[in-house]
Every structure is written in structure tokens, then in C-alpha cells.
Amino acid sequence: MENKTISQKIAEIYVPIRFEDIDKRTVENAKIFMLDCLGCILSGSHISNAVTLRRAVGEFAPDGDCTIFGTGEKTNAMMAALINGTTGHSQDYDDDHREGTQHASVAVLPAVLALAEKYGKSGKEVLTAYILGSDITIRAGEVFGGTSYYAGWHLTGTCGVFGAAAGSCKIMDLNEQQYVDAFGVAGSEAAGIDEFNTTGAWTKRFHAGQSAMDGVLAAYMGKQGYFAPATIFDGVHGFFNCFSFKGGSCGYDAALPDGIQFPERMTEKLGKKWEMADNSIKLYSCCRFTNNFCDCAIDIHNQPGFDWTRITAIHAECNRFTDERLCRPVDIKRHPINVVNAQFSLFYEIACGLVKGRVLPESFTDEAIRDERINKLTELITWEINEGFEAVYPEKYPARVTVTMEDGTRFVGEVEYPKGDPEYPASREEVMEKFFANATLTIGSVKAKKVAEMVDHIEEVEDIRELIKLLY
């Protein structure tokens, strides 16, 4: 293994791995994230960007043997992965890995399920491929230590394709060289530009589906022996170098850390420690970097004696990423002009939590973001970068909100990790409540219950099409 590239090391370890080689904790957690992702896809199928994408795909790929979840329509494997991945990310409600700084499931699971449906794979095979693919996606993000965003990349797009390719290769039972070629192709497909944040465009949602789609294509190309670089991760012009942040560029402070922070994360304990086991459930339908502020605001809302109508000042303490991505441009973030702007607004999330005591999907509609109560409070919010918070990013996402009332009383909300992280876990009841709220909207309560029961015993399902026929 010493003289092998990262792609070759991954392939050598991944090809022989079977379901029985994965520890129980990882398997049980993966079932939770699978169920959560399916719920997000079903709920997201009603969102405008998902409807628009289905119409676009219908113009050139209206038929196939893979299901578009939430509709029952069919298309080919690549387009099913594209649509289901994009749809699952349409409400920014899907799982997120803190140190990988990305959404793994929506990039990997749609690719795995599309191919599994096509080839009639078992639940064990699906869960194994999903865990392996998610592991690669998350590890690729961990290499950058949260800094790749400063170069303008969205890691669900740039890293997700590698996980989708890995999961697809596993479903298709490819050999080591085929894996290596698939990874080589995936590196040239890696993309996902953060410019959506300026205008509140839909393209962030597309990054997840794009990764899923391109991962399927990469696996098929690898299967056919398409010659691609084995040094795609670690080469001089490979993924790590090309997608890393170079301090002082892109208009950022040169004090920010440069480039590739933790290259060892890509292969450290590979095949023994599964990053999927420490993924995070999202309980709020907005950017993960504001979920911690949702926790703070909701905590304050629920404190005895609090009355949002008597607030005179609100102050937030955050890390640098939150300042840059969720507070700027200030005029748009303070008063979002569309739903995506609101999902990526520190101001909106805090005000929403303070007023309503919840930050759920219904908080992100064209009507909801015009709520006069919330817009009144966003005007009162100031913020600053807390250097202590910055020092622990991305290992922790601390947040603090201080609210001052008319009589001088202060209410403080503070968290070290967002609710849903492994260190501050969501309860099973919270996870199931979220799933049923998402799924019932589209498939009804009877089917939703059957989906939940089947995923809980997914390793016993002989043909994954038994599950998929319940998803519309």
C-alpha cells in the first residue's frame, strides 16, 4: 500500500468489503440517515426547483427503469440520481457532516438507489454502498478543514461526486482498476460554485443531484475501462490542490489557513472507521451554520419571562465563515428577498426562532419571509466574529445570542454544537417526527409507516424495489 495512490488504496480496501464487515453502530446510524434522506426527497418533490428540473429532464429522458421519488415517473439511472439528489436538497433539510462540511446522503444515496433499482440489488448491498460512498465524500471534505469554502466551492458538489462514484462502483461490483478509473473521471466532474449565495439562486440544490448523476456516469465509465488518472486526489494538479483555498486570494484575509489541512483524513483508518457513523441530523430547514443560532434563539424564546415584543437589541457571536456567508451582503441577508436568501441568513434564522420558537420548512416560503414581526427584529441584530469560536472550526460550531429587553434584562442562548450533532443528538422521536412530517405530505401515513419499518430492517430486504415502490 505504501507506493499506491489514494485512489488505489481506497479501491484495494473497498472492493472486498461486505455488509458483515461494518460495525453495528455505523449500520444503525446509516439506517437513520437513509430514512431522513428519503423523507427530505419526498417532501422536496413539491418545491419549485424540483418541479422545474423534472420538466427539463422530461424533455429528453421521459422513460427508463428508475423511479423519480414522490411522483412514480420513470427515467434512466443518471437522471433519476440527478432529480432525486436535487430534490432531497431542495429544502436544505438533509443530513450534514460537521467536519466534512457537506451533505453526504443527497449526493450518494440517490445514485446508489437508482442503480440498485435498475439491477434489483438487496437492502444489504444498498446499505453497504451507501456507507462506503458517504465515507469517501465526508473524508474528502475533511481534508480541507473547512477552508475550501473560502475558495468559492460548495463541497456537496465538489466532494459528493467521489462518494457517489464509490457507492455506484460498489453496487455494480467493479474491480480495483475500475474504481480507480471511476475516481479519475469523478475528479474532472467535481464542481459546485458558491455564487448562488449572492442572489439566492437554486443552483446549490442542484449540486447534490449533479454529484449523484456524475457519480453514476463515472462508475459506468470506470466499468468500461475509461483511462483516468490514478493520482486524481493527490497529484500535483489533483483534487486536493485544485480545490484548496490559497490564503490571501479571493478577497479574504491572508490570516485564514491555507489549502490542504488534513490529507491523512482521506485514508486514516479507512475501512475500519466509518465517517457516516458521526453524521448529523438537521432539525431546521436552513444552512447548518445557522442551525446553532436557531438553537440559541429557540432556547431564548422558551425561557421564562421572555417576550419578543420587548426586545431592544440582539447580538450574535459567530465564526468567520458564518460572518462571510450568512451575514453578507448585509442588505439582502437582513431582509431576504427569496427563500434561499432566508435559508442562508443569520438574521432571519435568529429572528424566526425568537418570534416563533421553531424554524421549520413552513418558515421558508415566499409568504413566511415577509412576516413583519421577523423583519422588525432583523433590524435589531448586530454580530461579531468570536475568535474563540473561529479557533475550533470545523471541529465545533459554537454560537451565542444575547438579547436585551426594554428593562435592561438580558437573555442568553449558547451552544457548542448544533442540535443533531453526535455530541448533541436528536432523539429518535425527533427524527421520526421529522420523517413522518416530510413523507406523509407526499405518500400518506400508511406508506410512510411501511417505509420506516422497512428501512429499520433494510438488511433483510431481498430486492430494494420493494422499498422503492412505496416512495410515490
Secondary structure by P-SEA (a helix, b strand, c coil): cccccaaaaaaaaccccccccccaaaaaaaaaaaaaaaaaaaaacccaaaaaaaaaaaacccccccccccccccccaaaaaaaaaaaaacccccccccccccccccccaaaaaaaaaaacccaaaaaaaaaaaaaaaaaaaaccccccccccccccccaaaaaaaaaaaaaacccaaaaaaaaaaaaaabbbbccccccccccccaaaaaaaaaaaaaaaaaaaccccccccccccccccccccccccccccccccccccccccccccccccccccccbbbbcccccccaaaaaaaaaaaaaccccccccccbbbbbbccccccccccccccccccccaaaaaacaaaaaaaaaaccccccccccccccccaaaaaaaaabbbbbcaaaaaaccccbbbbbbbbccccbbbbbbbccccccccccccaaaaaaaaaaaccccccaaaaaaaaaaaacccccccaaaaaaacc
